[in-house]
Amino acid sequence: MSALVTHLADGATKLHDPVSARLADEFLTVPLGTVSRCVADVRACAEHLGIDATPEVVERVAREHLLALVNSAPPPRSPR
């Protein structure tokens, strides 16, 4: 599998996978590495189960996983 994340000399990060790039733009609070790992895991799981891992299917399932990740974070503490 090719690298999904490239770290550039100026400290920026570039995602090569279009699905990862779209989801990273949507989930700005989730680290890029986490997004690309989620997409890779979903793709591998679908292929393991014999499901056609089209970009649409992978994106839909990965989005659900990322939503669960974001929504499971504890709420920020309010000042007393």
TAJOVEN-V432360 format. One record per residue. PHI is phi in whole degrees, 0 to 359 (NA if undefined). OMEGA is omega in whole degrees, -180 to 180 (999 if undefined). Layout:
phi	omega
PHI	OMEGA
PHI	OMEGA
//
This chain:
phi	omega
NA	179
285	180
294	180
266	-178
234	176
242	176
265	-177
272	-176
300	-178
278	178
92	179
285	179
234	180
237	176
265	-179
272	-178
277	-178
299	179
295	179
298	-180
297	179
297	-179
290	177
296	176
293	-179
277	-177
249	-174
293	-178
274	-180
264	179
303	-178
302	179
298	179
293	179
296	-178
293	176
295	179
298	180
297	179
296	180
295	179
296	180
298	-180
296	-180
295	179
299	180
296	179
298	-179
277	179
82	178
271	177
294	-175
276	177
290	178
304	-179
294	-180
294	-179
299	-180
297	-178
297	-179
290	179
298	177
300	178
297	179
295	-180
292	175
299	178
297	178
298	-179
294	-177
285	180
271	178
292	179
294	180
293	179
294	179
286	177
267	179
293	-179
265	999
//
